[in-house]
Amino acid sequence: MKNTAWKKLISEVLAAVMVLSAAGCGKDEGDIKREDVSEKRTIQLFGPNTRAALSKAVEDMSPAERMYVMSEQNSGVTIDFNSYQAEDYQDKTYDEVCLDRVRNHMGDDLLLMNADVISALGKEGLLSDLSGMPAAGKLRDCVLAANTIGGKLVAIPQEIVAYGLFCNVELFEKYGLALPETPEDLLRCCDVFQENGIEYPIGANRWWLELFVLAQGFADMYIGGDLSAEIEALNQGKARLSDYMRPGLEYLQLLFDKGYIDYQTAYTYEAMDEAPKFLAQETPIVMSYQGAAAPERNYGDLEFKMEVIGIPSSLGQVPVLSISGSGIPEDAPQKENAFDLFNQMMSEEILVDYIARNGSISPFKGEMKGLEVPECSARLTESVNSDYYVLATNGNLNIELWGNTCVIVQHLMAGATVEECLAEFDALQDTAVRQS
């Protein structure tokens, strides 16, 4: 992508939720801080995280810190962290540095990667096949679809991040409204809210409005469609990406035109800037990721009843899933040690602890003992468990969607027409077809 600004979203939000999130940008690779650890069995881990303070009790550590410490203890492998910290978001992004390090054989043994990095490195054959790991046989189909490239499973996540609508149930009930299932339902709800003095029913920022585009564009493909055939048609250019994107872009423009979203203000908002109005019950709906409803998070301790639902589509409420992952470079110097540590990171004991604290969804099929689902997000979790979702990025598709859609939606917010935005999608597809 020419425009990498969208990665700030993942830096600011997902880094607080998941160990796999991007750390954003630094000035150059000189910002990488190496913490040398003199242990016999050591691996180099490249990611946004650093080692927890030695004086900190395990109970006081973040979910990611706890995961690392527990994995080290169980595997006997010590992590030497190469951390890339967010500073000013001006020059080189975390993703760019990650790509550079692997392509230039910088000696990393384990990587924390976003979806576009996984796709690029997987297609270049620079990541190891993880299909032999015990965890691989437990993975959900959506994880396999997102991270299997060229027949190789090249990354595995510690969690699934599901996006949806956060709804103030009490405001819906106050005006006799059911939670919206379809785009038409949402329009009717917004009508009623405005009639009762709520100026902007949907709170938004400049990062997540693409959820409407992805859910409406790809619900039919992921739920009941011939997924493989449709992806192949897109990869070959026989089907046009703009045809998938048109319904959601036109719907977003309608939401803007009707004044249901203050899109000009949203264009200036970073992730969570819209939260105060939702918390003050001035806005009945916001978009966010499920983990934001976990205890001690942005929406984890409310004075009103909230429910997290999927994005309204022609097939009902559909979560949009973002799946990143950890991977091992093909030329990792300490590959055996990396696999030993990674196997512990993916053990159920450690995953249950990590996922419960993050309020996210397990990458494994079936129930995990000791893992409870927060009541407010039970409906969203059940949708994922029932394979009722849309993937934000699919490893088999030669076009990266999550970031590209975010950037193009920002162009719509800034005044581009729907047709101009659709032309951008087709240009991306044409480039991908030529390069494939």
Secondary structure, 3 states (H helix, E strand, C coil): CCCCCCHHHHHHCHHHCCCCCCCCEECCHHHCEECCCCCCCEEEEEECCCCCCCCCCHHHCCHHHHHHHHHHHHHCCEEEEEECCCCCCCCEEHHHHHHHHHHCCCCCCEEEECHHHHHHHHHCCCECCCCCCHHHHHECHHHHHHHEECCEECCECCCEEEEEEEEEHHHHHHCCCCCCCCHHHHHHHHHHHHHCCCCCCEECCCCCCHHHHHHHHHHHHHCCCCHHHHHHHHHHCCCCHHHHHHHHHHHHHHHHHCCCCCHHHHCCCCCCCCHHHHHCCCCCEEEEEHHHHCCCCCCCCCCCCEEEECEEECCEEECEEECCEEECECCCCCHHHHHHHHHHHCCHHHHHHHHHHHCCECCECCCCCCCCCCHHHHHHHHHHHCCCCEECCCCCCCCCCHHHHHHHHHHHHCCCCHHHHHHHHHHHHHHHHHHC
